[in-house]
Amino acid sequence: MMHDWVISRIEIDWNEGVVDITFKTPFGDKNIVAIEFSEVNLPKREDWGPSNSVYKVGKPTQLENKNSKLSIEMQSGDVIVIEAKRIVLPCELEKKGE
């Protein structure tokens, strides 16, 4: 679903505990929002070469501590990992009109 989407911006609001990732897509800008995050891992080693395009996005998994964990694998080979109380995917944002 999100293959070839391009990350254009990542915003972290430390005080609010929110991570907002904006993607450029054929359907306009879309966002993933992590609410009450506890961990964000943003490597940019580019082992497969430079790219800001998504290769694949895993489904959020629920952890024992009730947080959700999301992995975004980039076409550069980097894997962005976010752990948060709640992760809102683009389809959820559209349903709520956000």
Rosetta blueprint (number, residue, H / E / L):
1 M L
2 M L
3 H L
4 D L
5 W L
6 V E
7 I E
8 S E
9 R E
10 I E
11 E E
12 I E
13 D E
14 W L
15 N L
16 E L
17 G L
18 V E
19 V E
20 D E
21 I E
22 T E
23 F E
24 K E
25 T E
26 P L
27 F L
28 G E
29 D E
30 K E
31 N E
32 I E
33 V E
34 A E
35 I E
36 E E
37 F E
38 S E
39 E E
40 V E
41 N E
42 L L
43 P L
44 K L
45 R L
46 E L
47 D L
48 W L
49 G L
50 P L
51 S L
52 N L
53 S E
54 V E
55 Y E
56 K E
57 V E
58 G L
59 K L
60 P L
61 T E
62 Q E
63 L L
64 E L
65 N L
66 K L
67 N L
68 S E
69 K E
70 L E
71 S E
72 I E
73 E E
74 M E
75 Q L
76 S L
77 G L
78 D L
79 V E
80 I E
81 V E
82 I E
83 E E
84 A E
85 K E
86 R E
87 I E
88 V E
89 L L
90 P H
91 C H
92 E H
93 L H
94 E H
95 K H
96 K H
97 G L
98 E L
